[in-house]
């Protein structure tokens, strides 16, 4: 077991006094690390008079909120508010390293609101050595207690909270982007398998679980084309393959690749390929003969 901490105010002082006359106040901070031989669970049924923020740097934490026990993975923060029951610690004697800080102040609720930290008890931010450095600097500042150190601690806490908010924002966007990519890939696979059918954008949006306008925007962001442009590209690529590899007529190829008639197919083909289907076929045949002559 490894444990170190530093106190501006003792736990007894925090419980007996009202520190909400200050905008932001750091009360104490520290670090605890447990190996497999140690099992630690802290339970404060009535919580504390201040906020508690815990960052799980390595291993997994156990944290209870609203009578539900949660596994908190490395790279996550959990926060207990004043008066909220606190139940946290190790998961089945697994190695664990966490950093923590207790703080209070009448400005905290508004700060949490501005940083979007008030709506979640557990926040994913990713493993960060920078955050460890911030905690250690805060602990060092408390130990040294130099001139006006409480003001410096308040600034450090605000920096730490802003850092957590920023990392959570990017983590959320990354996860959301990954989910969007997966949803868009589902519709792309559908297009590739059903390019010859009369596919609508509304149908593709439904496959992805998005509204039409959102689907079009996400599709363009991920693929570089609109859904309609991508469908045309797939159909024309298939048409080019048929023009080169088969003796099918232009009309037959148009129907097999999802175009409503030969005239429309030829017009779209020339717009994107800069030559007509017939000219494309002739050019490819000539190129093939020259290659193997």
Buried (B, 14 or more C-beta within 10 A) or exposed (E): EEEEBBBBBEBEEBEEEEBBEBEBBBBBBBBBBBBEEBEBEEEBEEBBBBBBBBBBBEBBBBBBBEEEEBEBBBBBBBBBBBEBBBBBBBBEEBBBBBBBBBBBBEBBEEBBEEBEBBEEBBBBBEBBEEBBEBBBBBBEBBBEEEEEBBEBBBEBBBEBBBBBBEBBEEBBEEEEEEEBBEBBEEBBEBBEEBBBEEBEBEBBBBBBEBEBEEBBBBBBEBBEEBBBBBBBBBBBEBBBEBBBEEEBEBBEBBBBBBBEEBEEBBEBBBEEBEEBBEEBBEEBEEEEEEEEE
